[in-house]
C-alpha cells in the first residue's frame, strides 16, 4: 500500500511540475551568427521628417542586405520619397556592392547617354543605409540598445540615448538624443526598431522618426553590381543637378556615401 501511495504522489508531482524554460537567446550572439557570406535579411523602413511650419516629408525603403563575415557588405534597396505633400512620389533603386553605390530611377534617365541605365555615385563608407541614428547591424550598437533600455517586456526594449551615448555606440550619425523601441523575436534577432529624435529652439523644432521591420533572416542573398557597360560615373554627367536631387530627397542618409 505504501508503495502505491508513493507512486501516486510522485506521479502527481510530475504532473504539476513547471517545465524548466530554456534561457532566452542572446541577441548579440544571434546577430553575429547571421554574418555568413551569401545570407541576408529583408527590411522595410518608413521615415518621416517634420519641422515648424513645414509640411512633413516621408520616404519608404524596402529591400535586402547581404552579409559577409563581419556584417553587411552589400545592399539592394528601393526607395520611394515624397519631399513635400504636393510633390510627386519619386522612386529610386540603390545597389551597394564592393563599397560602390549605384543608382537608377526617375529623373535620371533623360540625362544619361544611350545604353546607360545606372549612375555610380562614389565610394561607400558603409553598406547599411538607414534613417535611424544608430546601426543595429553593428554588434556594439545592438548591445548598447539592449543595455540602456529602461523597460523590457515581452521582447520589447524601450529606452533613450544621449548624444554622447550614441557616439560611444559607433552611431552612424551624431546629433540629437534618441528615444527607441526595439523588438527582439523568439530567435533573439531584431524584428522591429522605432526611433525618434527632436531638436527644439523655442518656437522652432524639427523631428525625425524611423520605423524598420526586419524579416527573412538568413535567406540566400546574392547582390551584384550592375553590368559595367550600363554604368556611368556621376562626375561624367553634366548639368544634371544629381547632387542637389539626392540631398533634397535625403535618399542617402547617414554615412552610406563617404564623400557626403
N, C-alpha and C positions, 0 to 999 in steps of 0.2 A: 504493500500500500504506500509505504514511504517513497519507494522508487517511482510509483505512478504520480504522486503529488510533486515530487522533484522535477519530473519530466514536464508536467503541466506548467509549473512555474517557469521553467527555462523556456518553454515554447512561448509563453505569454510575454516574457521579457524580450525575446527576439522579435515578436510581432509588433511591440510598441517602441522598440529602439529607433532612434533617429539616425538614418544613414549618415556616415561621415561625408561631408561635402569636400570636393576637390578644391584646392586653392585656385583663386581666380588667376588667369594668365597675366603675366607682366606685360603691359602694353609696349614698353620699350623693346623688350626681347622679341615680342611678337612682330613688331615693325622691322627689326633688324633681320629676322628670318625671311622677310619678303624680298630682301636685297639679293635677288637671283637674276642673272642675265637672261633675258627672254621672257621674264614675267612682268606684270604690270598691275595697275589699278585704274579704275574708271572714276571720273569726277564730274560733278555737276555743281556749278557755282553761280550764285546771283549776288551782285554787289550794287551798292547804291551810295551816291554822294549827294548831300543836300547842304545848303547854306542859307543864311538870312536873305530873304527877298529874292531868292533864286529858285527856279524850278529844279527839282531833283533830276539827276542823270542816273541811268541804270545800265547795267550790262550783264550778260549771261554768258557763261563759258561751259562748254561740255567737251569731253574728250578722254584721252588716255595718257598716262605717264608710264614710261618703261623704266625698269630698274636695271642697275648694274650692281656690282659687289659692294659699292659704298653708298648707294642711294639712287635717286632719279638721275638718269643720264640722257633721256630723250622725252619729247612730248609731241603729241598731235592734237591740237585744240581748235575748236571752232568758237569764235566769239561774236556775239551779237550785241550791238551797242546802240543806245539812243541818247546822244548827248543832251538833248532837250526834249521836252514833252512834244513839241511841234516838229521835231526832226524826224526824218525817215529812219527806219531801222536799217542799220548797216551791218553786214556780215563779213567777217574775215576768217581765214584759216591760217593758223601758225603751225609750223613744224620746226622743232628744235632738235638738231642732231649734230654730234661732234662739235659742240659749242658754237654752232652757227644757227642763226634764226632766219627762217624763210617765211614769206607771207604772200598770200594771194587773196583777192576779194574785190568788192565793189569799189569803184573809184580809181582802181589801179590799171584795169585792162586797157583803157583807152590811151594810157601813157606808155604802154610797153611796145617794143618793136614786134613785128610779126614773128610768131613762133615762141615768144617768151610769155610765160604764164605765172612765173614766180619771181619775187624780188628778194634778194639776200640782203638783210638789214645790217648784219655785223656780228661780232663775236658775242657769245652769251656767257655771262659770269655764272649762270645757274640755270638749269633746265626747268626749275619749278616756276610757274607763272601763277600768281595768286594775288588777290586784293587784301588778303589777311596781313596784318603786321608781323606775323610770325609764320615760319615754315615748319609744319608738324612732321615733315618727312626728314627733318634733322633730329636724330635721337635725343640730343641735348635739349632741343626746344620742346619736344614732346614731354620729356621728363620734367622740364620746368613747369609746363602747364599742369601736369598731374600734381606736382609738389606744392604749387601755390594755390591750389583750389581751396576755397573756403567751405565748400559744400560738396559732398559726394553722396549720391543717392541713385541706386539702380543703374549704375554705369554712367551717370551724368556728373561731370566735374565742372563746377561753376566757380569763377574767381575773377580777379583783376590783377593787372600787372602795371607797374610804373614804367616810365621811360627807361630808367636805369636797369630795372629787371629785364626789360625787353632786350636791351643791349647785351646783357650777360648771357642771354639765351641765343645769341647769334641771330637775332631777328633780321629779316630781310629788308627792313627799313626802320629807321629810328623815328622818334617823334612823340606822338600822343600816347598817354596812358590808355590801356585797353581793358575792356570787360570781355569775358569769354564764357562760352558754354560748350564743352567738349563731350560728345557721346562716345563711349567705348563699348563695342559689341561683345558678345559672349566669347569670341575667339581672342579677345584682347586688342583687336585692331580698331582704329577710329572709324566711326560710321558717319559722324557729322561734326562740323565745327562752325560755331557762330561767334563773330567778334564785332565789337562796336567801339569806335573811338570818337571823341568830340573835343573840340577846342572852342573856348568861349572868350570873347573880348567885349564884355559888356553887352551891348545890344547886337553885336555881330557874333555869329557862331558858324561852325562847319562840322558836319558829322559824316563819318564813313562807316558803313556796315557791310559785312560779307557773310554769306551762308553757303557752306560747301557740304555736299554729301559724297561719301566715298563708298564704292561698291566693286564687286568682282575682283577682290584682292587675289593676286596670284594667277590671274588668267594669262594666257600666252599673248605677248605683245611684242611685235617687231615693227619698229618705226625707222624708216629710211629717208634719206634726203631726196628731194625731187631730182629728176634727171637733169644733169648739168646743162644739157642743150636747151632746157626750158627756163633756165635761171639767168637773171641779170642782176648785177650789183646795184644797190641804190645810188651809189656815187656816180654811176654811169647814166642815170636818168636825169634829164634836165627839166626844170620848171614844173615839177610835179607837186610840190608842196607836201611831199611824203612825210617829212619830219613833223610838220605842223599838224597834219591829219592824225597821225598816231598820238601825238601829245594831247590834242584836243579830245580824242576819243578815249584816252587813257587805256589803250589796248595792251600796253606792255608795262604793267605796274611793277614796283619793287626793282630788283636788280637783275631782271632777265637779260637786259642788254648792258654789257659792260661799259658801253660808250655813253650811256644816258645817266 
